[in-house]
Amino acid sequence: MSLLAACGGADTVRIATIGAYDPLAGYIAQARGSGQEMTVVDLLTLHEVRAERRITTARAAELFQVDQASARATLNALVERGLLEARGERKGRNYHMSAATYRQLGEPAQYVRTKGFDEIQQREMVRTFVERHGSITRRQASELCQVTPLQAGRILRKLRDEGELAMMGERRTARDVLPAS
């Protein structure tokens, strides 16, 4: 079995799927059968995200051999088509498969794992940062976790609500520390 992918409207690429990840190959064949064109870049992206769980703009630029602006435009187009979801902002932004894509691949739990690991990792990174540096601000948490300041505030608030952090100061001087034992 091989899949056909339109590339730039003129060329055709045949990709042998013997030994390939079959649900992904099936998904691509189904998308193609329903009239949704899959470019070589789309295929590279889906393969990379499937293998690594996520992709950054820098990695996409390296993979596609284009500048970061072009890679970002390609990734955002895949978000608009519902294949990927974006997380974070600016340089910290990364992309992972959408819930619908995982569902079509027959792996709905993988989406939950991807999203869930992110939250667990973020909480652990914040705790480790506070243990090593004594405190953390919302801005530092935002940079550390590669999320918006609003999302960082939610992470810190959850940790405070669970008694794992305590807030010191107010507004501009606010920071979170380990609670007094």
Secondary structure, 3 states (H helix, E strand, C coil): CEEEEEECCCEEEEEECCCCCHHHHHHHHHHHHCCCCCCHHHHHHHHHHHHHCCEEHHHHHHHHCCCHHHHHHHHHHHHHCCCEEEECCHHHCEEEECHHHHHHCCCHHHHHHHHHHHHHHHHHHHHHHHHHHCCECHHHHHHHHCCCHHHHHHHHHHHHHCCCCEEECCHHHCEEECCCC
